[in-house]
């Protein structure tokens, strides 16, 4: 295994104990992956922020790391969603004792490591340049979106491996960091019109659900999708890749929208998606009982998604209807909240009875029901 000079020095402890621990993890991961070298990384995105996903162990671990003043990240690094909106704890009715204090003890520890507390699961939706970067991202929807729709390259990382890369600047050269592995393994032919954001989510979900256990998919399902519209909005792209990521998809190809795959592909299978498949999956996923809470924004809602939701609610408001007891929660990032507030979207959502939350995500917050 060929170690870069700086990684070797970090491994020897020349940059302090925190980076030494991180270097050990990076090298151990390389051994497990049978990587022969390392890639220099431009950006990291770290998950493992919420109290309910990390708990006391995460707090102890981060307290240990952040005690080393020299042990800060060496590349730009952003942070995934936390478990609450600190300004709306009362509305969220979180009953966990000392939840807010524990949550922001974790966030502060990451801040001491030099990580930008963006508290967003959509690092690609910030209006920043990510083209051509080599990354180490630990949020599955972000991995699939960026590998698919941009030229950023990243593996599906864990929170720990992304943090180790952030502290050292290196990742093992394996998986999707190798061009030979960046090729599709499933062909998907779409035979129906996709008219809504949800339709694109259903397609992504259906592809993963129908991948067969006997197929050889070493890095997960990596579909080449044919038959989609000539124009796909940002929110629809996001919906497609986020749903596919639920089944381990790290990257997709979409005919007419991404670089075409090479001709000689060893397809593990061919799937055909029809209107019947779309309708059947909606039926399978529909609620069977009374709905107590509706959440939008998993991943955190884009400006387009918030505007679409506001437009639907405005129609109900014209008939004198509103959301009862704030039982519609819309999760978004700080950046998109500011944009939606500026154009009046937040006012419409809140006037209709919605609760708009930032810094958190439906997957990592404790609910009051």
N, C-alpha and C positions, 0 to 999 in steps of 0.2 A: 504494500500500500504506500502510495506516494503522498507524503504530508507537505502541504504548503509551509513555508518557513514560519509565518506568523502563527499558524495553528500549532506547529510543533513547539513554539515558544510558549503559547498559552497552555499547552499540555504540561509543560515543565513548571508552570506557575509563575512565569516571568511577568504576567499581567494581572496577578492577584488570584485569590482563591475562587472567586465567583466565575471568572472566565476559565479557570482551570477545570472546575466542575463541568462547565458547559462543553469545553473541549473534549473531556473524557466521554461525555454522552455522544457528541458528534462522531467521534472515532468508533465508539461501540456500535452505534447505528450503522456506520459504514461497514463494519465487520459483519454484522448480521445480514446486511443487504448484499454482501460480497462486492462492494464497490472498490475499485482500484485507485480512485482519485477523488478529488473534491472540486466543487464549483464555488466561485466567489459569488456571494449573494448581494443584491442591491436593496432589498426591502423584505421585512418580515411582518407578519400579522399573527398576533398571539391570542389564542382562545384560553378558556379556563379562568373566568372572571367572576361568575356568579357564586354567591355563597352556597346555593343549593347544588351546584355541580362540583365545587371544590372543597367546601366545608372547612373544618378546622385544620385538616392536613395541608391544604393549600395556603392558609394563613401562616402556618408554622414554616413551611417551605420558603415562602416569599420573604418572611421576616429574616430567615437565615441568609438568603441571597442578598437582600438589600442592605444588610449590615456592612457590606464591603464597599467603601466609598469609591474605589477604583473599578468596581464591577458593574459598569453600565453598558448598554448596548452600543455596538460599533456601527450599526447601519440604521437608517430610518425604520422605525417599528411602530405599528398601530395596534390598538387593543380592541378586542371583541366586546360584545354587549355585556352589561352588568345585569343584576337581578331586579333592579327597580329604577324608577324615575324618582330621584331624591326630592323633587319639588312636589310630587303627587303621592306621597306615601299614604296620606289619609284616604284619598280616593281609591287607591289600590287595596286598601284594607289588609295589608300584610300583617299577619298575626305572629310571625316568627320573632321571638324575643331578641332585641338588639340587632335586628337584621340590618338596618341602615348603617350602624356603627361598624359591624363586621364587613359589610360590603365595601365601604369606602376605606377601611383598613387595607383591603386587598388592592383597591385601585391606587391608593397612595403608595403602596409597596412597589407596584409596577411603575408608577411615576418616578420613584427614587432610582429605578433601574434605567431611567431615561426613555421610557416608552410613552408615546403620545396617547393620552387617554381619550381616544375618539369614541370609545364605547359603541362601536357600530359593527354589525356583521356584514356590511356591504362596503368594504374598503375601496371597491372599484367605482362606487357612486359618490365620489367626492370632488369631481372636476379636476383631478390631478393627473399628471402624465404617468402612465404605467407601461407604455408601449416599449417593447424590447427589453424589459427588465427581467432579471432572474430573481425569483422570489422564494420565500419559504412561508407559505400561508397555511393556517390551521383552521380555517372555516370552510366547510365543504362546498357550500353554495358559491363562495367567492372563488374557490379553486376552479370549479367547473365553468363558471361564467368567464373568468379571465383567460383560462387556457383555450376556451372556445372562441370568444369574440374579440380578443386582443392578442397581441404578440408576447404578452407576459408568460413566463414559464414557471410552473411550480408543481411540486408533488402535493398530494393530500397529506399534510403534516398533522401531528398531534400538537397540543399546546406546548408540551415539553420540548419536542424537537424544534419547533419554531422558535421557542425562547432560547434554546441552545445555539441555534444559528444566529439569532439576533445578537447574542453576546460574543460570538466569535467571528461572524461574517462568512462562515463556510457551511456548506451542506454536502452530504455524500453525493457523488455523481452516479446516480442510479435512477430507475423509474423514468418519469417523464423528463428528467434533465438530459436523457439520452435520446437523440433524434430517432434512433432505431425503434424506440418504444412508442413514439408519438404517431400511431397509426390506428385507424378504426378496426374494430373486430366484429361489428354487427351492422348489417344494412337494414335500414328502416324505410319503407315506402308508405307515404301518407296519401290516402285515397279520399279524404274528405276535407271540407273547409273548416278552418279553425277561426272562429269569429270573436272570441273573448280571451282575456288574460287567463281565465280558468281553463279554457280549452288547451292552451299551451302547457299549463301545469299538468293537466290530465295526460297529455302526450308524453311528457317527461316521466311522469309516474308510471305510465303503462309500459314504456320501454323497459325500465328497470324491473318491473314486476314480471315481465315476460321473458327476461333473460334466463336461460336454462342452466341448472346446476352443472350439467355435464359439459358445458362449453368451456373452452380454455380462455379465461379472461384474467390474466395475471394482475392487471392493474384496474380491474373492474370493467363493467360494460362501457365501451367506447364507440357509440353508434355514429354511422353516417346516415343522415336523414335527408330524404328526397321528397319533394312535393309540397314544400311550404311556399307561402306567398313571396313575391318579389321584395316587398317591404315588410320588415318586422321591427316594431318599435322596441325601444330600450326595455320597457317593462315586460314585453312579451318574451324577449330574449332572456331576461332575468327569470321569468316564470318557468320557462322551459328547462333551463340548466339547473335551477334550484330544485325543482321536483326530481330531475334525473339524479342529482347528487344524493338524494335520499337512499338510493340503491347503490351507491359507491361509484357513480360515474364521475371521473375526474376531467373529462374532455369530450367534446362532441364535434362533429363536422356537419355543416348544413349546406346542402347543394345551393349554389348561387350566392352564398353569404360568407363562406370561409374558403380558404385554399382547398382545392380538390385533393382527395387522397391519391396516392400513387395507384397505378393500374393493377399491380400484382398484389392483391390483398387476400389473405387466407381468411375468408369470412367464416365465422363460427355459426352464423345463422342469418336468415332473412326474415324480417317481421313486416307484416302489412297491417296498417292502422286504418280502420274504416269508421264510418259514422256509427255503425252498430257497436264497435269497440268503445267509442267515445261515450255513447249513451249508457252502455252497460257499466262502465267505470263510474259514471256519475251516480248510477243507481246503487252501486256497491258502497260508495263513500257517503251517501246522503244520511243525515241524522235520522235515527229511528225513534227517538224520544223528543221531549220538549227541550228546546235550546235555551240555555240560561245565559250564555255569553258568546258573542261573536268577536273574533279577533282578526285583524287585518295587519299584515306586516311581518310575515315570517318567510323570507328575510325582511328586514325593515323596509317599510313602504317607500317607494320612489315618489317623486313629485307627481308623476303621471298617475300612479295608483291612488294617491290622496285626492287628486282632482277628480278622478273617475268615481271614487266613493262619495265625494262631496256632491257631484252632479246627481248621483242616484238619490242621495238624502234630500237634496233640494226639491226633487220631484215629490217626495213624500211630504215635505214641509208645506208645499203648495196646497195639499189636501188636509192640512192641519194635523199631520202625524209627526211624531218624534220618537227618538230612541228611548225606551223606558229605563229609568234608573241607571243611565250611563252604561248599558250592557253591550255597547259596541266599543271596543278598544282598538285604537289605531296606533301601531308602533312604528316609529321612524327614527332617523338619525338627527343629530343636532343640525347638520347642514341643510337637510331637506325640510326640517321644521322651520328654519329661518326663511327659506324660500317660500314655503307654503303660507307662512304668516304674512310675508310681504305682499303676496298676491290675493289675500283674502280667503284662501282655502281653509285655514285653521278656524277662522271665524264661522264659516259655514258648518264645518264638522262639529264644532262645540255648540253652536246654536241649535243644531239638530239633536243634541244630546249625547254626542260621542265623547269619549275620553281619549285625548291624544297624548301619547307617552314618548319620551325620548330616552336614549341611553340604555334601553333594555329591549328584550325580545320575548315573544310568546314561549319560546323553548326553555327559558332560564329564569322565569319569575314564578314565585309561589302564588297560587290563586286563592281568592277569598270564598270560593264555593267548593 
